[in-house]
Amino acid sequence: MAVITGNTRVAVTGEVYVAPTGTAAPTTAVVALNAAFKGLGGLSEDGITEERDRSTEDIRIWQNAAIARTVITESAIRFVFTMVETKKDTVELYYGSAVTDATGLITINPANTGGRKSFVIDVIDGALVERTYIAEGEITEVGEKTYASGEAIGYEVTLTAYTSPLRYYTALIV
């Protein structure tokens, strides 16, 4: 089998988008998103980490205690990223609350998640794009927010995807 080095991908750039649940889903990797999807802007240089968790249980038979079958008992897909662009959409997603007026007021309740939303994650490598569509996801964890001289303020979040399976598209950008 020949190795095709051109199939090696690098996540050069991309964007994470958020919209209310029920917003029309994309149908390919390159179709324009519904206007309700708002881009979250710049992410930290660490990019996006996709975490997959799976718990299993072995079913053993009496004879020789052999494994007859392994069943999946729990599974989850999460995406972790840090937004470094401070704007209304990123602050609302991080705090799980809406900016309520023109002064930028946001009332913070540490228990708020902001509820379920739809998300699109685009990862671009030159002319290639990988798009993940999450019909229902929720910010289930937030990281520390550090204020330090010479560093961007970051809003680290963990997005838990509730839909299974997710829609994943890959295609050439036209």
N, C-alpha and C positions, 0 to 999 in steps of 0.2 A: 504494500500500500504506500503510495507516494504522499509525502507531506506537502501540503499547499500552504506555504508561509503567508500568502496573501489573505488567508482566512483568519488570520490573527487580528482581533479587534482591540481597539483602545477607546475608552470612553473619553474622547477629547472634549466634548461639550454636551450640552443638553439643557433641559428645563423640567421642572415639576409644575404641574398645573392643578388647580383645585376648582370645583364647581359644586353647586347643590346636587344632592342625589336626584336621580331622575333626568338629569341633563342628557341629551342625545349623545350616545357613545360614538367614538370614532370607529370606522369600519376597516381602515388600513393604517399602515405606518405613516403614510404621507398625506392623507386627507386632512384638510383644514379642520381644526377643532371648532366646536360650537363656541359662539362668542361668550357664553357663560363661564367658560374655563379661563381662569386668571392665572398668569404666570407668577411664580413666587420669586423670580429674579435670581440673583447670584447665590451660589452655594459655596461653602468652604472648599478648599483645595482637596479635601478628603473625598469629595464626591458623594455618592450614594452607596450604602451597603445594603444588599439584599440578604436577609436572614431567613432561613427555613428551619423550622423546628418540627420534629416528628418523634412521637413516642410509639413504641411497639410492644406487643405482648406475644410471647411464643405460646402456642398450643401444643402441648406434648401428648403423645399417645402412651398408653400403658407399656407396650412392647418396647423394651430397651430405652424408654424415656426419650425416644426420638422426637424431633420437632416435626409435626405434621403440617403446621401452617403458622405464619406470622401475620398478625392483624395490626393495622394502624389504629391506635386508640386515641391519639390526639395529633393535630397538625396545625401549623400556622405559618404565614408568610408576613414578614415585617420589613419595612424599609427605614433605614436610619440616615438622616442627613442634617446638616446644619445650614440654615439660611443666614446669609450675611448681609442681605439687603434689607434695611429697615424701612418698611412701608406698611400701609394699612393691612394688606392681606397677610403678610408674614407675622405681624404682631398679633392679629386676631387668631391666626392658626396656632401660634405658640401659647397664648394665654387662654384660648378656648372661649373668648368673649368678644363681643362686637365693639368697635369704636363707635361711641354713641352720639358724638356731635363734632362740629367743625374744630373744636379745640383739641381734638385727639384724645379725649377722655375715654379710658377703658377701665371698667370695674373688674378687678381680679378676684376670682374665687379659685383657690388651688385645686378644687375638685372638678372644675369644668373641663370638658374635653372639646367642646364646640360641636359635639354630635357627629353623626356620620355624614360623609361627603363623598363625591366622586373625584378620582384623581387620575392624571395621566403623567407618566414619566417617559420623557423622550431622551434617548442616549444617542449621540451623533458621533460618527467617525468618518470624516470626509464626506463622501457621497452616500454613506450608509446610515440608516436610522433603525434603532430598536425602540419600539413603543410598547409600554405596559399600561393597560387600562384597568383601573380598579373601580368597579361600579359602586361599591360601598367600602369605605375605609374610615378609620378614626385615629386621631392622635391619642395614643394611649400612654405615652411617656414623654417627658420633656427633660432635657439636660440642664446643666448649670449655665447661667448667663453671666459671663465675665466682662467686667469693665476694666480694661488695662491700656495704658499708654502704648501706642504703636500697634495695637491689635484691633481687628474688626470685631464689633459686637456680634456674637453669634447666637442664633436661636436653634438649638439642637432639638429635634423631635424624632419620635418613633411612630411611624405610620403602620397600623395593623390593618391588613386587608381581610375583609370578611367574606368576600365572594370567592367561590371555588367552582370551577377553575377561573383564574384570571385570564384576560385576553392578552396575548403577547403577539406582536407583529414585528416582522423584520423585512425590510425592503430597500431598494435603491431609492434615493430621493430623486424625484423627477423634476 
